[in-house]
Amino acid sequence: MNDVLNIDHANDYVLHVGAPVWHPMVGLVHYDELGAIGHKLIKLGVYAIFVQDNFPTDPTYGMGGYKIGEGALTAAAPGQIIGKADDGKREEYHGWALFFDVELMHGTPFEHRLQDYHFFSYNVNEALQMTDDEKQTMYRLMGEIRAVLSGGMRDDLRDRIVQDYILLVCDYCRLFYQRQFASGDRRQSDLQSRLLRVLNDYYERRQQERYGLPNVKYCASQLCLSHSYLGDVLRSMTGDSPARMIQRFLIDRAKSLMISGMSVSQTALELGFEYPQHFTRYFKKHTGMPPSRYIALLKNG
């Protein structure tokens, strides 16, 4: 892929667009100071956070493209490909891009909090749509990071301050996403019913005969969402994880099948379990009784 720019270090993209370099493991781009630049697909070997008023039309990011409006934030982790293929056009952007090497955050709370920073694995259609105040907060933090980076020679204290600022940026990302989940939109508010439709459709199309039980990854892909974003939205709305909702769906469907007269083995096969004993263990784990006991209770009224 010769048309992809590999970003193995924080300043590879900085040098590509002609922005100043301030730190060997932190790259910072203020797009307003660059003028028009060309498009480029970039493969990340670092973490990146983009806070901008405008993005390329139909960018590539994660699993799909999406036109991002004003005041949006996207984040990406090492291994992802983002941006837009070079089409010969040049465009002016407004906002900031922050890149930082994995090594910079080694031994810091970032490593422990990374499990909470799900936004690094969101798709582009899950970008944070910021309010004006949130955007200004991010812009101010980016400016303060640059002030620290450009304020003198690198030393341990200056690195710690930069690390703390990056943690603060990530915590604000999480806070602002929680606000977006809480405020919600129509697409989010009916997400639970859409997930149930995906599960029902899975069985109507007999997908279990080929793939076995439905899982979170499959459901998320059918909803055009990353599994991380799906989980965060559902937990904020219902308090339940997607895995828990799928589990409840399977148990309810199993009960319905057994009520209709199916045996334990038939129910296991119909649901997509590989073996009846796997279904028996699953049913007992989530209901407190084996399916044979459930059928006996049904027969005894």
C-alpha positions in Angstrom: 0.0 0.0 0.0 2.3 2.7 -1.3 -0.4 5.3 -0.9 -0.5 4.8 2.9 1.7 6.9 5.1 3.0 4.8 8.0 3.0 6.8 11.3 5.5 4.8 13.3 6.5 7.7 15.5 4.5 10.7 16.9 6.1 13.2 14.5 5.9 11.4 11.2 2.6 13.1 10.4 3.9 16.4 11.8 6.8 16.3 9.4 4.6 15.2 6.6 2.4 18.3 6.8 5.3 20.7 7.7 4.3 21.5 11.2 7.0 22.2 13.9 8.4 19.4 16.0 8.5 20.0 19.8 9.1 16.6 21.3 10.4 13.2 20.1 7.4 11.3 21.4 4.6 13.9 21.1 3.4 15.3 17.8 1.1 18.3 17.7 -0.5 19.9 14.6 -2.4 23.2 14.6 -4.2 23.0 11.3 -5.1 26.7 11.3 -1.4 27.5 10.8 -0.8 25.2 7.9 -2.9 26.5 5.1 -4.2 24.0 2.5 -2.7 20.4 2.7 -3.3 17.3 0.6 -5.2 14.2 1.7 -3.4 11.1 2.9 -4.3 7.7 4.3 -2.2 7.1 7.4 -1.6 3.8 9.2 -1.0 4.5 12.9 1.7 3.0 15.1 0.9 5.7 17.7 -2.2 7.1 19.5 -4.0 10.0 17.8 -6.7 12.4 18.8 -8.2 14.8 16.2 -10.3 17.8 17.4 -11.4 19.8 14.4 -14.1 22.1 13.0 -13.9 20.2 9.7 -12.7 16.8 8.4 -12.1 15.5 4.9 -15.4 14.6 3.2 -16.0 10.8 3.3 -12.8 10.0 5.3 -11.7 6.4 5.8 -11.6 5.4 9.5 -12.0 2.0 11.1 -14.8 0.1 9.4 -16.3 2.8 7.3 -16.6 6.4 6.1 -18.7 9.2 7.4 -19.1 12.9 6.9 -18.2 14.6 10.1 -19.8 17.9 11.0 -18.3 20.9 12.7 -16.9 20.5 16.2 -16.1 16.8 16.2 -13.5 14.6 17.8 -12.1 11.3 16.7 -9.5 9.1 18.4 -7.6 6.2 17.0 -5.2 3.6 18.4 -2.1 1.9 16.9 -2.9 -0.4 14.0 -5.8 1.6 12.6 -5.9 3.3 9.2 -7.5 6.7 9.1 -7.7 9.7 6.8 -8.5 9.9 3.1 -6.7 8.7 0.0 -4.8 11.4 -1.9 -7.0 12.6 -4.7 -4.7 15.5 -5.8 -6.8 18.1 -4.0 -5.7 20.3 -1.2 -7.9 21.5 1.6 -7.7 23.8 4.7 -8.6 22.4 8.0 -9.2 24.0 11.4 -8.4 22.5 14.7 -5.7 20.3 16.2 -4.2 16.8 16.0 -2.3 15.2 18.8 -0.1 12.1 18.4 1.8 10.3 21.1 4.0 7.3 21.2 3.0 4.3 23.3 6.3 4.5 25.1 5.6 8.0 26.4 2.7 6.7 28.5 4.4 3.6 29.7 4.2 3.4 33.5 1.6 6.1 33.8 -2.1 5.8 34.8 -2.9 5.8 31.0 -2.1 2.1 30.8 -4.5 1.3 33.6 -7.3 3.7 32.3 -7.0 2.5 28.7 -9.7 -0.1 29.4 -12.0 2.8 30.0 -10.9 4.8 27.0 -13.1 2.9 24.6 -13.2 5.8 22.2 -9.9 4.8 20.8 -11.6 1.9 19.1 -14.8 3.7 17.9 -15.6 4.0 14.2 -15.8 7.4 12.5 -19.6 7.4 12.5 -19.2 7.3 16.3 -17.3 10.6 16.4 -17.9 12.8 19.4 -20.1 15.7 18.3 -18.8 18.4 20.7 -20.7 21.4 22.0 -19.0 24.8 21.6 -17.8 24.8 25.2 -16.4 21.3 24.8 -14.6 22.2 21.7 -13.1 25.3 23.3 -12.0 23.2 26.3 -10.2 20.8 23.9 -8.6 23.6 21.9 -7.4 25.2 25.1 -5.8 22.0 26.3 -4.0 21.5 23.0 -2.7 25.0 23.2 -1.5 24.4 26.7 0.3 21.2 25.7 2.1 23.1 23.0 3.0 25.8 25.5 4.7 23.2 27.7 6.4 21.5 24.8 7.8 24.8 23.3 8.7 26.3 26.7 12.1 25.0 27.1 14.4 22.0 26.9 13.0 18.6 27.5 13.3 17.1 31.0 11.5 14.6 33.3 9.3 17.3 34.9 8.2 18.6 31.5 7.5 15.1 30.3 5.3 14.4 33.4 3.3 17.6 32.8 2.7 16.6 29.2 1.7 13.1 30.3 -0.8 14.6 32.8 -2.2 16.8 30.0 -2.7 13.8 27.8 -4.5 12.0 30.6 -6.6 15.1 31.1 -7.5 15.2 27.4 -8.5 11.5 27.4 -10.6 12.0 30.6 -12.4 14.9 29.0 -13.0 12.7 25.9 -14.7 10.2 28.1 -16.6 12.8 30.0 -17.9 14.4 26.8 -18.9 11.0 25.3 -20.9 10.3 28.5 -22.7 13.6 27.9 -23.4 12.6 24.3 -24.7 9.2 25.5 -26.9 10.8 28.2 -28.3 13.4 25.8 -28.7 10.8 23.1 -30.3 11.1 19.8 -33.0 9.1 17.9 -30.5 6.7 16.5 -29.2 5.9 20.0 -32.6 5.8 21.7 -33.9 3.0 19.6 -30.6 1.0 19.7 -32.0 -1.6 22.0 -34.9 -2.4 19.7 -32.6 -2.4 16.7 -30.3 -4.9 18.5 -33.3 -7.2 19.1 -34.3 -6.9 15.4 -30.8 -8.0 14.5 -31.0 -11.0 16.7 -34.5 -12.0 15.5 -33.3 -11.6 11.9 -30.3 -13.8 12.7 -32.6 -16.7 13.4 -35.1 -15.9 10.7 -32.2 -16.2 8.2 -31.0 -19.4 9.8 -27.6 -17.9 10.5 -27.1 -20.2 13.5 -26.8 -23.2 11.2 -23.6 -21.7 9.7 -22.2 -19.6 12.5 -23.6 -20.9 15.7 -24.6 -18.5 18.4 -24.8 -14.7 17.7 -22.2 -12.6 19.4 -21.5 -8.9 20.2 -19.1 -8.5 17.3 -21.7 -9.7 14.8 -24.5 -7.5 16.2 -22.3 -4.5 16.2 -21.3 -5.0 12.6 -25.0 -5.3 11.6 -25.7 -2.0 13.4 -22.6 -0.4 11.7 -21.1 0.3 15.1 -17.9 -0.8 16.8 -18.5 -3.2 19.6 -17.0 -0.7 22.1 -19.4 2.0 21.1 -22.4 -0.3 21.2 -21.5 -1.4 24.7 -21.0 2.1 26.0 -24.3 3.4 24.6 -26.3 0.4 25.8 -24.7 0.6 29.3 -25.5 4.3 29.5 -29.1 3.8 28.4 -30.0 0.5 30.1 -27.2 -0.4 32.5 -26.8 -3.7 30.6 -24.0 -4.8 28.3 -24.7 -6.1 24.8 -23.5 -9.6 25.9 -26.0 -9.6 28.7 -28.8 -8.5 26.3 -27.9 -11.3 23.9 -27.8 -13.8 26.8 -31.3 -12.8 27.9 -32.6 -13.0 24.3 -31.2 -16.6 24.0 -32.7 -17.7 27.3 -36.1 -16.2 26.4 -35.9 -17.9 23.0 -34.9 -21.2 24.5 -37.9 -21.0 26.9 -40.3 -20.3 24.0 -38.9 -23.2 22.0 -39.3 -25.6 24.9 -42.8 -24.3 25.7 -43.7 -25.0 22.0 -42.7 -28.7 22.6 -39.1 -28.9 21.5 -36.8 -31.2 23.5 -33.5 -30.1 25.0 -31.5 -31.4 22.1 -33.8 -29.8 19.6 -33.7 -26.5 21.3 -29.9 -26.6 21.6 -29.6 -27.3 17.8 -32.2 -24.6 17.0 -30.3 -22.0 18.9 -27.0 -22.8 17.4 -25.2 -24.6 20.3 -22.6 -27.1 19.2 -23.7 -29.7 21.7 -26.8 -30.2 23.8 -24.6 -30.3 27.0 -23.3 -26.9 26.2 -26.8 -25.5 26.1 -27.7 -27.3 29.3 -24.7 -25.7 31.1 -25.6 -22.3 29.6 -29.3 -22.5 30.6 -28.5 -23.7 34.1 -25.9 -20.9 34.6 -28.4 -18.2 33.7 -31.6 -19.6 35.2 -30.5 -21.7 38.1 -32.0 -24.9 36.8 -31.2 -27.3 33.9 -33.5 -27.2 30.9 -34.9 -30.7 31.7 -36.1 -29.3 35.0 -37.8 -26.4 33.2 -39.6 -28.7 30.8 -40.7 -30.9 33.8 -42.1 -27.8 35.5 -44.0 -26.9 32.3 -45.5 -30.4 32.1 -46.6 -30.4 35.7 -48.3 -27.1 35.2 
